[in-house]
Amino acid sequence: MEPLRISDIHIIQISPRDGLCAFCSFVVNESIFIGDVAIKTSRTPGEYRLSYPIKRLATGIEIRYAYPINGDAEKQIREAIVKEYSKVVRDLETTMLSEDRL
């Protein structure tokens, strides 16, 4: 599989709860926008997993409408998102340390 081009990654930080750390959106191959993807902690310390959006119908049926269809695509997307999320966390920690010194 050719490498996916993951761009325009936007991270939305939230107060962590039940493993949920943030939400993100991104563009795949400059063609497909994917939004409302949850970034969650993994059972392995220091690792993260992505949870893709689900539409719940009035009947209770859940429809998965945006998700990678193979492991290679999932890995490429996760690595790009986690890399960007790690930058956001580092920047936030740096800002907080700077403000503490004032």
TALIN-V860772 format. One record per helix or strand. SS is the DSSP state (H for helix, E for strand). FROM is the first residue (numbers start at 1). TO is the last residue. If there is no record, write none. Layout:
ss->SS from->FROM to->TO
ss->SS from->FROM to->TO
This chain:
ss->E from->6 to->17
ss->E from->20 to->28
ss->E from->32 to->41
ss->E from->48 to->51
ss->E from->54 to->56
ss->E from->62 to->64
ss->H from->71 to->100
